[in-house]
Amino acid sequence: MALVHTLGNLLMQSSVLSVEIVPGGMEQWAIGAEDFPFLYTDGHLGVPQRVLYQLYLLAIPLLNTNRDIPSQADASCVVLLANPAHQTALNTRKRLIQSASLSASAELAFSARVIASSRPCAKESIQWAHRRWLLAFIYPRAHSGGVSPAHDGDPVPDIPPETIENEFGLISRCCELYPRNYHAWSHHHFIVECILASLGDSHPSDSPHLPQFVRQIQNLRHWIECHVSDYSAMHQTCNVVSRLQSLHQYHTVLGELADPSYHFEHAMSLVTSFPGHESLWMYLRAIIGASPTNASTFIALAMSSAAELSGPFRDQFILWVKRGEIVDQLAIRS
């Protein structure tokens, strides 16, 4: 049981920058380290896989029967590192936070370490949902002005800019760790909704979120250029483009970013450069659908450019236009 508490304490230390589950057991890592059998160097913690699974079996009973708060906190840490979807462990930590027995800010940092610790953790939807719960708990919005349609009609959290930057950094790491990470991009959508709610509550001249929002639009474009198969990123970009239309007071400040043609040209240039990627043709279709008032013009331009290309995805796009499916898509949006 002592190792469960040791690992739990290590995982909650603010000095820990990253956590990785390394292959092997005690015998492979018997190097006389101070924290043996764990590897802790320059803020980076390594946990041997076999050791972790053995501790997992010891930690489960502590969750279910032990009412000692430190034991529950340490045991739930170990359980979540081994099994990030363990709902009982997550609920235990929520109860500890609500009773002020566990710091919500410390839990947010621990959550980031767990999510970025491995590929299975990076794509775990329950972990991302837990993170959104933490953000709502720590940063409740003081009034009902910022309501997000993507958040079930509830006020979204009033997250400060520095915390938002941390969220975007975590999302990027997890999308590199697990490509086309739908759940990470869903979290990105949530964070953007928080930014938009804050922008709606402020004046264009004094919003600390505006430069951040502009940077994020540019980062999304760059991400797509470097990850031409990541349709989740493209879908999120289209969501942002469609939401730009409602930020009328910011259009002058946003400049070309508020112009639908700017985003259409980006999608069209990628399709022209990489016509063999189906995701980019889907991106083009979604960008057209995100700008109903410009759809006819964009379709004409796209068809003209598509005439010079070839391939099955180009043929599917032309068929999509001829069938009039864009009309149905715009009708749904309206």
N, C-alpha and C positions, 0 to 999 in steps of 0.2 A: 504493500500500500504506500510505502514511503516514496517510491518512484512516481506514483500517480501524483502525489502532492508536489514533488520536485518538478515534474514536467508542467503541471498546471501553473506553478509559480513562474517558470521560465516563459511560458507562452503569454503571460500577462505583463511581463516586464516591458516598460516603455522603451527600453534601449534595444529591444529586438526589432530589427529592420525587416527581416524576412525569415520564413520558415520553409524548410524543404524536407520531404520524406525521402530518405536515402535508402537504397537497397541493402539487404543483409540484416545481421543481428549483432549481438554484443561481441561475438568472437571476431567479426570482421573489423570492428572499430575499437578494439582494445588497445588504445594508444596512451592510456594513463592521463586522459584529460580530466580537468577539475570537475567537470559536469558529467563525466562518464556515467551511463552509456550514451549521453547526448553530446552533440558536437556544437560548441558555441564559440564562434570566432568573429571578432569585429562586428558584432551585432547580427550575425547570421546564424540561425539555429538549424542544425540537422538532427532529424529523429530517425534512427534505424527502423525500417519497416516492421521487422519481426518483433522488435521491442514494443513498438506502438500497438500492434495487434494483441500482444500479451497484456499490455496495460489496459487496453480497451475492455477486455474480459473482466479485469479487476475493477474497472471504474463503473461499469453498468450497475452492479448492486449498490454502490454508493449513491447513485442517482435515485434509485427506487426506494431505498429503505432508510438511508442516513439523513437525519434532519440537521446535522451540523453544517452550517452555512459555508465555512471554508472548504469542507470536504465536497459539498455539492458543486461549488464554484470550480474547484480543481478537477473533479471528475468530469464535469460537463465540458471543460476545455479539452481533455484527452479524448472524450467520446467524439466531439465534433471534428477534431483533427483527423481521426480515423474514419468517421462516418459523418460527413457534413450535412446529410439530410436527416439526421436523428432528431425528430420533432420533439421528443420528450426532453432532450438536452437543451434545445432552444427554448422551450417553454419554461424550463427550470431557470434559465438565465433571465428570461423576461420577468419572472416572478421576483428574482433577486434584485433586479433593477427597479421594479415598481415598489419594492419594500425598502429601497435605499441601501440594500446590503451589497450592491455591486454598482460601480460607477458606469453610467451609460457612455461616457466619453471613452473610458478604458475599454469598454465592450466594442465600441466602434473601431478602435485600433486593433483589437483582437480579431474582429470580424474580417478586417482587411488582410491580416496575416493568414487567416484560414483560407479565404477565398483565393488568394494568390499562391497558395502552397503547392497546388498540383492541378493537373488538367481536370480530374473529376470535380474538384472543389470549384474551379473557375466557372463551370457550366451549371452549377447546382442552383436551381430556381429558388429553393427554400432559403438558401443563404442570402440571395439577393433580396428576397422579401423581408427577411429578418433585418437586413441593413436598412431598408426603407422604413421599417417600424422604428428602428433606433433614431433615424434622422427626424421622423415625426415626433418622437418622444423628446428629443433634445432641443429641437428648434420649432416648437409650435407657432403657427401664425397667429398674431395677436388679434386679427380681425378676419372677417369672412370675405375680403375682397379678392384674394387669390384663390379662385376655384378652378381646378383643372378638370376638363371633361374626361381625361385619361385616368383620373384618380377617384372614380365612382362618385363624383360630385362633392367630395370632401375637400376642405381647404388643404392645399399642399404646404409642406413645411417652409418656413422662412429661413433658408439656409444661407449663411454668410459666404461671400465670394471665396475666401481661402479654403473653406471646407468643400465647396463645389469643385475647386481645382483639384483637390485630393481625390474626389470621386471620379473625375474625368481621367486622372492618372491611373487609378485602380482599374477602371474600365479598359483603358488601352492595354495595360499589362495582361489582363485576363483575356482580351481578344487576341493578343499575340500568343498567349499560352494555349488557348483553345480557339482555333480559327472559326470564323462565322458563328460567333457566340451569341445566339439569339437572346439569352437571358441577360447577358451583360448589356446588349444594346437596348433591351427593354428598360433596364435601369438608367441608361443614358436618356431614354425618352422621358422618364420620370424626372431626372435632374433638369432637363431642358424645360419641362413644364414648371418647375420651381423657379427657374430664371424668368420665364415669361410672366409668371404671376407677379414676381417682384418688379419687372419692367412695367407692368400694367399699373403698379402702385406708385410709380415715381415719374419724375419729369426727365425728358431726354438729356437735359444739360447736367444733371447731378446723379445719374444712376450708376452705381459702382458695378452693376452687372452688364452694362452695355458693352464695354471693351471685351469682357469675357465671352459674351454671346457672339460677337463678331469673330473673335479668335476661334471659337468652336465651329462656326460655319466653315471657316477656312480650313480648320483641322479635318473636318469631315470630308471635304473635297480632296484634301491631300491623302487621307486614309484610303479613299476609294481608288485613287490613282495608283496606290501601292498595293491594293488588295482588290483586284478586279473581279474576284469571285465572291466577295463578301456582300451578298444581297441584303443581309440584315442591316448593314451600314448604309446601303443605298436607300432602303426603305425608311430608315430613320432620317436620312437627309431630305427625302421627299416630305416627310412629316414636318420637318422644320421649315421647308420652303412654303408649304401650304399655310403654316401658322404665321409666316411673315406678313401675309396679306392683312392680318388683323392689327398689326402694329403700325397704324397709319402715322402716329405722331413721331415715329422713328425713321420713316422712309427717307427723309432728307439726310439724316445722320448716317444711315446704313448705305446710302449711295447705290452702287451697282448690285450689292447683295440683296436689295429689295426688288430688283428687276428680274422677273421670271425668265427673261431671255438669257440672262447671264447663266442661269442654272441649266437651261435647255442646251445652250451651246457647250457647256461642260459635258453633259451626257452625250451629246451628238459627237463631240470630238473623241470621246472614249470609244464609242461604238465604231467610229471610222478607223480608229487605230487598232482595235481588238475585236473585229466582227465575229470571231469564233467563240466569244464568251456570252452565253445565254443571259447571264445575270445583268450584263450591260444593256442588252435589249430590253429587259424587264425594267431596268432603271430608266431608260428613255421613255418607255410607256408610262411609268409612274410619274415622271416629271411632267409629261404632257397632261396627265390627269390632275396634277396638283395646281394647274393654272387654267381653269375653265375658260376664262375670257380670252386666252391666247391659244386655245387648243387648235383651232382651225389653221392658224398661221404656222404653228409648230408642226402640225401633221404634214402640211404642204412642204415645208422645208425638209422634214425628215424623209418623206417619200422621194424627194429630189436627190438627196444624198444616198438613200438606200439603193437607188437605181444603179449606182456605180459600184455597189458591193455585191457579194454573193454569199451563199451558204444557207443552211436550213433555218437558222434563227432569223436571218433577214427575211426569208420567205414567210416565216410565222408572223413577223411584224406586219408585213404587207397584208397578209390574210386578216390579221387583227383589225387593221384599218378598214379593209373592204367590207368586213362583216359589220362594221359600225359598233364594235364593242366599246369604243371610246365614248359613245353616246350614253350607253348604259352606265359606264363608270362615272361620268359627269353627273348623271341623274342621281346616282347614289350619294355623291358628295353634296349636291344641292338639297 
